[in-house]
Amino acid sequence: MRRRFRPPRHRRGALLAALVLLLAVRAWQQWRQVGPPEALSEGEHRVERVIDGDTLLLAGGARVRLIGVDCPETVKPDHPVEPWGPEASAFTKRFVSGGKVRLQFDRERIDRFDRFLGYVWVGDQMLNEALVRAGLARVEHRFHYSQAVERQFDRAEQEARRARRGIWSR
């Protein structure tokens, strides 16, 4: 009788572990994938949930970062919740509570985290500007967007500072 070759147990275990790891990495990549940037168009979209004051998750899975503004952090890994962050998130939740928003893009369309950069409108009100005016966000100058809109945001921030609203109340 002839004996069949069988790899030692430790090799079978390593092979099985490598296969499980490969499948886990593949599943994580698919879960993380937002989709091609060109898949999101301007216009009406349904909000799935508010991630934090300046970031939304749309129904199709796309993440939208409000261009030109920066809210205090609430969900950044290894980072404490910043003052006024929960208030900014609550403000954004109330603002988009109807579930439908209109998305508008500018020159820079995607950030380094593969989030879409845009202006979010509900009716004739822009969320980006409303957060700044309420003192719940600072104007962010590092993005490439319309200088006219940037000046509009700067005026809203000056108004919030003078009135000592939100982050400017200290």
N, C-alpha and C positions, 0 to 999 in steps of 0.2 A: 504494500500500500504506500502510496505516495502522499506526503504531507503538503498541504497548501501553505504558501507563504502568508503570514499575517504580521503586520507591523507591530512593534512593541506597543504596549498600552499607552505609554507616555507620548508616543507619536500620534496615536489616534486622538488623545485628549487635546494635544496642541492643534491638530488639524480641525477638530470640532470647535475649539475656542476661536481659531482664526476665522472660521466660517461664520460663527455667531457675531464676531466683531465686525466682519464685512457687512453682514446684513443690518446690524445696528447702525453703522455709519451711513449706509444707503438710505435707511428709513429716516434718519435724522436729516439728511440732505433734502429729501423730498418734503419733509414736514416744514423745514426752514424756507424752502423756495417760495418766493412771492410771485414769481412770474415775470415775464419779460416787461421791461419798463414801458414799451410802446403799447402794452395791453390796456393801460388806463388812459381814458380820454377825459377831456374837460367836459363838464356838464353835471347833471344830477347823479348822485350816488346815495346809497343807503349806508348809514353808519352802523356797523356791527357793535362797536364799543369804543369808549374813550380810554386810551391807554394812560395818558396823563394830560396835563393842561395844554400841551402843544403837539400832541400826537394822537391820531385817530386810526382805528382799524375799520376799513370799509368791508361791506358784505362779501365782496369777491376775494378778500384776503389781503388786499393791498394796504400797506401802512402809509399814512400821509402825515408828514411833519409840516407844521405851519411855517412858511417861509418868512423870514424877517423878524421873528420874535423868539424869545427864550423864556420859558416859564421855570420857576423853581422845581427842582427834581422831586419826584415821589417814588419812582420805580427803578432808578438806576442801580444796577447790581453793585454791591460793596460800597454803597454810598448812602448816607443817612437821608431821611426825608427832610427837605429844606423848608424853612419858614415860608408860609404862603403857598407852598406846593399843593396841599390838599384843597385849599380854597380855589386855586387856579383850575384844578381838575374838576371840582364841583361846578365852577362857572362854565367850563366847557361842556360838561354833561347837561346842564340846564340849557345852554345855548343851542345844542344840537338835539334836544329832547324829542323833537318831532321825527327824528330818524333820517330825514332827507336833507342833504346839503348840495350846494353847487360848488364844484371844484374848478379853479382857474389856475393855470400855470404861468410862470414867467420864464426868464432866460435859463436859470439853473433848474433842472427838472428832477434830479435825483441826488441825494446826499451820499456820503461815504458809507452809510449803513443800508443802502438800497431802499431808502424810504423816498416816496414821492414828495417833492416840495411844492406847496401850493397855498393859494389863498382859499379859505373856506367861507362860503357865503350861506346865510339863511335869510331868505328874502333879500332886502337891500342892505343888510348888515354884514360886515366882514368880521369873522371871529378873530382873526389876527389883530386887527386894530382895536376891537372891543376889549381884548385881554390887556393890551397896553394901556388903554384909556382907564381901565378899572384898576390899574396899578398891580396887575397880577402877572405881568411879563415885562421884560426889558426888550428894547429894540436890539436886534441882532444884525450887525453890519458885515459879518463875514460871508454871507450869501450874496450871489450876484442876482439882483433883482432891480426892478424899476426905481430910478432915483426919485421920481415923483412920489411913489408909494413910500419909499424910505423917508422922505421929508414929511409925509403925512403921518407916519409912525412916530417920527421924532417930535412932531407937534403934540401928538397924543401923549407921549411920554412926558413932555414938559408940563402938560396940563395935569397929569397924574401926580407929578412931583410937587407942583405948586399946591395942589389940593391935599397932599400927603396921603394919597390913597395906597392901600395894600403895602407892597414892598417899600414904598417911600414913606410909610407912616412912622418909622422909627426915628 
